């Protein structure tokens, strides 16, 4: 019986979030070092398109694509943004004198 070739396909998703571009920069890493690690671990090619919306394109087998999405989602949660309501009068507490704490 002949081996069935692994079908490589490309899948694209828009990355949600107000600061998705910043998150992509963190996922790519300095000189692309982090995204290269992710590609090796997942066994898929990962590319980002930031022309309009921030999109991630993944090429590989279904299993490799699923692994890549999972790894990136894990990083997105790690680098994610948080927000909480704070009265304008209290912003100085978070920001500090001359912005020392931000």
HUZISUL-V449114 format. One record per pair of residues at least 12 apart in sequence whose C-alpha atoms are under 6 Angstrom apart, sorted by the first residue. I is the first residue (numbers start at 1). J is the second residue. If there is no record, write none. Layout:
BEGIN
I/J ; I/J
END
This chain:
BEGIN
7/61 ; 8/60 ; 8/61 ; 9/59 ; 9/60 ; 10/58 ; 10/59 ; 11/57 ; 11/58 ; 12/56 ; 12/57 ; 13/55 ; 13/56 ; 14/54 ; 14/55 ; 15/54 ; 15/55 ; 42/64 ; 42/67 ; 42/68 ; 43/64 ; 44/59 ; 44/60 ; 44/64 ; 45/58 ; 45/59 ; 46/58
END
